[in-house]
Amino acid sequence: MNKIKHLCFSIFVVLGVVSGGAQAQKPAAAPAVQPYPNKPLRIVVGFVPGGAVDFIARLMAQKLNEQFGQPVVVENRPGAATSIAAERVVTAVPDGYTLLLIPISTAVQSAFRKSLPYDLKRDLAAVTQLATGPLVLLVNPSLPVKSIKDFIAYARDQQGKLSVASPGVGSANHLAMELLTMHTQFKYLHVPYKGAGEAVVALASGQTMASLPSVAGMLPLVESGKVRALAVTTLKRVASLPNTPTVDETIVPGFNYGVWYGVAVPAATPRVIVDRLNAALTKAVQVPDVREAMDKQAMVPLTGTPSDFAGVIAREIDQTAKLMQAAGLKPE
């Protein structure tokens, strides 16, 4: 009996040691995953305050703040036709807290410049498109033209002296003007600025005579008579500028050049965060006051999946390269 008791006690001790060892070797519990977002976000904009891109960024910042309960700051990084802002986001920590409000100009720039320090298709992850919109040909009221036909005739007479402001070399506004000259055979003096706001201020003050900005933000200047609207670049007229014809119906049949806006993040951002941002931004664009604000600026709300927007960016780069070749423009 004593031997049996001793054997049972030994087995109990051995099992206790094994059990204790197994418990000692159990891996520590993984740290709890922090909910996203749990700190302030920033939306980087490649232009100075006041233009269409900045307008949309601030709309989205307000709505993301309401959804996330976190501050959302708009950071303006103007210069080099949005490539400074793009590089700022490409090199940011891919944690979903640094967003790029990416306009068509950023894709145009990728085709326009050979020495960018990033590859747009490789280094940014598309989140969603937000809106599209037309450009509008504006002139200073002192210019003796009342229509786009007058403008073309005047520009031809000036032999390259007519000054045209843009948000920067390689911006969509610059490229659209080049497309117009390709179809109508006139020359002009390009005056690039750091953003649409600066370009339009120069136009309204008479420092330059023409510009081709987005309609967004331009209506007060048109209504006050500080600038004159001659034509819009899309196939349909703009409801907020009902008396302003399209380029298509006046001088170049089929002319259609619109701009778009969207959001992207660093390429290595986890897909779960990209999807979270996509859902939040899609919801933001559907809010009635956002749609009303966009409508007043002649913007058409348009969202989709990350892959949808990635396709928009890729096609724009390819189409810009073809357009540059047709217009005789060489990458810088």
C-alpha positions as CSV (number, residue, x, y, z in Angstrom):
1,M,0.0,0.0,0.0
2,N,2.9,2.4,0.9
3,K,4.5,1.6,-2.5
4,I,1.2,2.5,-4.3
5,K,0.9,5.8,-2.3
6,H,4.5,6.6,-3.1
7,L,4.0,5.9,-6.9
8,C,0.8,8.0,-7.0
9,F,2.6,10.9,-5.3
10,S,5.5,10.7,-7.8
11,I,3.1,10.7,-10.8
12,F,1.4,13.7,-9.2
13,V,4.7,15.6,-8.8
14,V,5.8,14.8,-12.4
15,L,2.5,15.9,-13.8
16,G,2.6,19.1,-11.7
17,V,6.1,19.9,-13.1
18,V,5.0,19.3,-16.7
19,S,1.9,21.3,-16.2
20,G,3.9,24.1,-14.6
21,G,6.5,24.0,-17.4
22,A,3.7,24.2,-20.0
23,Q,2.2,27.2,-18.3
24,A,5.6,28.9,-18.2
25,Q,6.1,28.4,-21.9
26,K,2.7,29.8,-22.9
27,P,3.2,32.9,-25.1
28,A,2.3,36.2,-23.8
29,A,-1.0,37.6,-25.0
30,A,-0.8,39.9,-28.0
31,P,-1.1,43.6,-27.2
32,A,-4.6,44.9,-27.9
33,V,-4.9,46.5,-31.3
34,Q,-5.6,50.2,-31.0
35,P,-8.8,51.4,-32.6
36,Y,-8.5,53.5,-35.7
37,P,-8.4,56.5,-35.6
38,N,-7.3,57.4,-32.1
39,K,-5.4,60.6,-32.8
40,P,-5.6,63.6,-35.2
41,L,-5.4,63.1,-38.9
42,R,-4.1,65.5,-41.5
43,I,-5.1,66.0,-45.2
44,V,-2.2,67.4,-47.3
45,V,-3.1,69.8,-50.1
46,G,-0.7,70.7,-52.9
47,F,-2.0,74.3,-53.2
48,V,-2.4,77.4,-51.1
49,P,-5.7,78.0,-49.4
50,G,-8.6,79.3,-51.6
51,G,-8.8,76.9,-54.6
52,A,-11.0,74.0,-55.5
53,V,-8.6,71.4,-54.0
54,D,-8.4,73.2,-50.7
55,F,-12.2,73.7,-50.7
56,I,-12.8,69.9,-51.0
57,A,-10.1,69.1,-48.4
58,R,-11.8,71.3,-45.8
59,L,-15.2,69.8,-46.6
60,M,-13.9,66.3,-46.0
61,A,-11.9,67.4,-42.9
62,Q,-15.1,68.6,-41.3
63,K,-17.0,65.5,-42.1
64,L,-14.2,63.1,-41.0
65,N,-14.0,65.0,-37.8
66,E,-17.7,64.5,-37.2
67,Q,-17.5,60.8,-37.9
68,F,-14.2,59.9,-36.2
69,G,-14.3,62.3,-33.3
70,Q,-10.7,63.3,-34.0
71,P,-9.3,66.6,-35.2
72,V,-8.6,66.6,-38.9
73,V,-6.1,69.3,-40.0
74,V,-5.7,70.6,-43.6
75,E,-2.0,71.0,-44.3
76,N,-1.2,73.2,-47.4
77,R,2.1,72.3,-49.1
78,P,2.0,74.3,-52.3
79,G,4.6,74.2,-55.1
80,A,5.8,72.1,-58.1
81,A,2.3,71.5,-59.3
82,T,1.4,69.3,-56.2
83,S,4.5,67.1,-56.3
84,I,5.8,68.6,-53.0
85,A,2.5,67.6,-51.3
86,A,2.6,64.2,-52.9
87,E,6.1,63.5,-51.7
88,R,5.1,64.6,-48.2
89,V,2.5,61.8,-48.1
90,V,4.5,59.2,-50.0
91,T,7.2,59.4,-47.3
92,A,4.8,59.6,-44.4
93,V,4.3,56.7,-41.9
94,P,1.7,54.4,-43.6
95,D,-0.7,54.4,-40.7
96,G,-3.7,56.1,-42.1
97,Y,-3.2,59.5,-40.4
98,T,-1.6,61.3,-43.3
99,L,-3.9,61.7,-46.4
100,L,-3.4,63.3,-49.7
101,L,-6.2,65.3,-51.4
102,I,-5.1,64.3,-54.8
103,P,-6.4,66.3,-57.8
104,I,-6.0,65.5,-61.5
105,S,-2.9,67.8,-61.5
106,T,-0.9,65.2,-59.5
107,A,-1.5,62.6,-62.1
108,V,-0.7,65.0,-64.9
109,Q,2.5,65.9,-63.1
110,S,3.6,62.3,-63.1
111,A,3.5,62.3,-66.9
112,F,4.9,65.8,-67.2
113,R,8.0,65.4,-65.1
114,K,10.7,62.7,-65.5
115,S,12.6,63.3,-62.3
116,L,9.9,63.0,-59.6
117,P,11.2,61.4,-56.4
118,Y,8.3,59.0,-56.3
119,D,6.2,56.7,-58.6
120,L,2.5,57.7,-58.2
121,K,1.2,54.2,-59.1
122,R,3.6,52.4,-56.8
123,D,4.0,54.7,-53.8
124,L,0.4,55.8,-53.2
125,A,-2.7,53.7,-52.4
126,A,-5.9,55.1,-53.8
127,V,-8.7,55.5,-51.3
128,T,-11.6,57.0,-53.3
129,Q,-12.5,59.6,-55.9
130,L,-14.6,62.4,-54.5
131,A,-15.8,64.6,-57.3
132,T,-15.4,65.8,-60.9
133,G,-15.8,69.3,-62.4
134,P,-15.2,71.6,-65.3
135,L,-12.6,74.4,-65.8
136,V,-13.7,77.9,-66.9
137,L,-11.8,80.3,-69.2
138,L,-11.6,83.6,-67.3
139,V,-10.2,86.9,-68.5
140,N,-9.6,90.3,-66.8
141,P,-12.4,92.7,-67.7
142,S,-9.9,95.1,-69.2
143,L,-9.2,92.6,-72.0
144,P,-11.2,93.7,-75.0
145,V,-12.9,90.3,-75.6
146,K,-16.5,89.2,-75.0
147,S,-16.4,85.6,-76.2
148,I,-14.0,82.8,-76.6
149,K,-13.8,83.5,-80.3
150,D,-12.8,87.0,-79.5
151,F,-10.2,85.6,-77.1
152,I,-8.6,83.3,-79.7
153,A,-8.5,86.1,-82.3
154,Y,-6.9,88.5,-79.7
155,A,-4.4,85.9,-78.6
156,R,-3.3,85.3,-82.2
157,D,-2.8,89.1,-82.7
158,Q,-0.7,89.3,-79.6
159,Q,1.9,86.7,-80.9
160,G,2.6,85.1,-77.6
161,K,2.3,88.2,-75.4
162,L,-1.0,87.4,-73.8
163,S,-0.3,86.4,-70.2
164,V,-2.2,83.4,-68.9
165,A,-1.9,82.4,-65.2
166,S,-2.0,78.8,-63.9
167,P,-1.5,77.0,-60.6
168,G,1.9,75.7,-61.9
169,V,3.8,74.2,-64.7
170,G,2.3,70.8,-65.5
171,S,-0.9,71.5,-63.7
172,A,-4.2,70.3,-65.3
173,N,-5.0,74.0,-65.9
174,H,-1.8,74.4,-67.8
175,L,-2.3,71.3,-69.8
176,A,-5.9,72.2,-70.6
177,M,-4.7,75.6,-72.0
178,E,-2.1,73.7,-74.1
179,L,-4.9,71.5,-75.4
180,L,-6.9,74.5,-76.4
181,T,-4.0,76.1,-78.2
182,M,-3.4,72.8,-80.0
183,H,-6.9,73.0,-81.4
184,T,-7.0,76.7,-82.1
185,Q,-3.4,77.6,-83.0
186,F,-2.5,80.5,-80.8
187,K,0.4,81.3,-78.5
188,Y,0.5,82.8,-75.0
189,L,2.8,83.7,-72.2
190,H,2.5,81.2,-69.4
191,V,2.7,82.6,-65.9
192,P,2.8,79.8,-63.3
193,Y,1.9,80.4,-59.6
194,K,1.9,78.2,-56.5
195,G,-1.8,77.6,-56.6
196,A,-5.2,78.5,-58.1
197,G,-5.8,81.1,-55.5
198,E,-2.7,83.1,-56.3
199,A,-3.3,82.7,-60.1
200,V,-6.8,84.1,-59.9
201,V,-5.7,87.0,-57.6
202,A,-3.2,87.9,-60.2
203,L,-5.9,87.7,-62.9
204,A,-8.4,89.8,-61.0
205,S,-5.8,92.5,-60.2
206,G,-4.7,92.8,-63.8
207,Q,-1.2,91.3,-63.3
208,T,-2.2,88.6,-65.9
209,M,-5.0,88.7,-68.5
210,A,-6.4,85.2,-68.5
211,S,-6.6,81.9,-66.6
212,L,-8.3,78.5,-66.8
213,P,-9.2,77.5,-63.2
214,S,-11.8,75.1,-61.8
215,V,-15.2,76.7,-61.5
216,A,-15.1,76.1,-57.7
217,G,-14.6,79.4,-55.9
218,M,-14.8,81.5,-59.0
219,L,-18.5,82.4,-59.0
220,P,-18.2,85.4,-56.6
221,L,-15.5,86.9,-58.8
222,V,-17.6,86.4,-61.9
223,E,-20.7,87.8,-60.3
224,S,-18.9,90.8,-59.0
225,G,-17.4,91.6,-62.4
226,K,-13.8,91.2,-61.3
227,V,-13.3,88.6,-64.0
228,R,-15.2,87.6,-67.1
229,A,-16.2,84.0,-67.9
230,L,-15.9,83.1,-71.5
231,A,-16.4,79.3,-71.7
232,V,-16.4,76.0,-69.7
233,T,-14.3,73.0,-70.8
234,T,-16.8,70.2,-70.3
235,L,-19.6,69.2,-72.8
236,K,-22.4,70.5,-70.7
237,R,-22.9,74.0,-69.4
238,V,-22.7,74.7,-65.7
239,A,-25.9,75.5,-63.9
240,S,-24.3,78.2,-61.9
241,L,-23.0,79.8,-65.1
242,P,-26.0,79.3,-67.4
243,N,-24.9,82.1,-69.8
244,T,-21.4,80.8,-70.2
245,P,-21.1,78.5,-73.3
246,T,-18.9,75.4,-73.6
247,V,-15.8,75.3,-75.8
248,D,-17.5,72.4,-77.6
249,E,-20.5,74.5,-78.7
250,T,-18.5,77.6,-79.7
251,I,-15.2,76.9,-81.3
252,V,-13.9,73.3,-80.9
253,P,-16.5,70.6,-81.4
254,G,-15.9,67.7,-79.1
255,F,-13.6,69.6,-76.7
256,N,-14.0,68.0,-73.3
257,Y,-11.6,68.4,-70.4
258,G,-12.7,67.9,-66.8
259,V,-10.9,67.7,-63.6
260,W,-11.3,65.3,-60.7
261,Y,-10.4,65.1,-57.0
262,G,-9.8,62.2,-54.6
263,V,-7.9,60.9,-51.6
264,A,-4.8,58.7,-51.4
265,V,-2.5,57.4,-48.6
266,P,1.0,55.9,-48.5
267,A,1.2,52.6,-50.4
268,A,1.9,50.4,-47.4
269,T,-1.1,51.6,-45.4
270,P,-3.0,48.5,-44.2
271,R,-6.0,47.6,-46.4
272,V,-8.3,47.6,-43.4
273,I,-7.5,51.3,-42.8
274,V,-7.9,52.1,-46.5
275,D,-11.3,50.5,-46.5
276,R,-12.2,52.4,-43.3
277,L,-11.3,55.7,-44.9
278,N,-13.1,54.7,-48.1
279,A,-16.3,54.1,-46.2
280,A,-16.0,57.3,-44.2
281,L,-15.3,59.5,-47.2
282,T,-18.1,57.9,-49.2
283,K,-20.5,58.6,-46.4
284,A,-19.2,62.2,-46.2
285,V,-19.9,62.9,-49.9
286,Q,-23.4,61.6,-49.5
287,V,-24.3,64.1,-46.8
288,P,-26.8,66.6,-48.2
289,D,-24.9,69.8,-47.1
290,V,-21.7,68.5,-48.8
291,R,-23.5,67.7,-52.0
292,E,-25.2,71.1,-51.9
293,A,-21.8,72.8,-51.3
294,M,-20.2,70.9,-54.2
295,D,-23.2,71.7,-56.5
296,K,-22.7,75.4,-55.8
297,Q,-19.1,75.0,-57.0
298,A,-20.1,73.1,-60.2
299,M,-18.7,69.9,-58.8
300,V,-20.3,66.5,-59.4
301,P,-20.0,64.1,-56.4
302,L,-18.5,60.8,-57.5
303,T,-17.1,58.0,-55.3
304,G,-16.1,54.4,-55.8
305,T,-13.8,51.6,-54.6
306,P,-10.1,52.0,-54.1
307,S,-9.4,50.0,-57.2
308,D,-11.8,52.2,-59.2
309,F,-9.9,55.3,-58.2
310,A,-6.5,53.6,-58.8
311,G,-7.8,53.0,-62.4
312,V,-8.7,56.7,-62.8
313,I,-5.2,57.7,-61.7
314,A,-3.5,55.2,-64.0
315,R,-5.6,56.2,-67.0
316,E,-5.0,59.9,-66.4
317,I,-1.2,59.4,-66.4
318,D,-1.4,57.4,-69.6
319,Q,-3.8,59.8,-71.4
320,T,-1.7,62.8,-70.3
321,A,1.4,61.3,-71.9
322,K,-0.5,60.7,-75.1
323,L,-1.9,64.3,-75.0
324,M,1.6,65.7,-74.5
325,Q,2.9,63.8,-77.4
326,A,0.1,65.1,-79.6
327,A,0.6,68.7,-78.4
328,G,4.4,68.5,-78.9
329,L,5.1,68.9,-75.2
330,K,8.2,67.1,-73.8
331,P,8.5,65.9,-70.2
332,E,10.7,68.2,-68.1
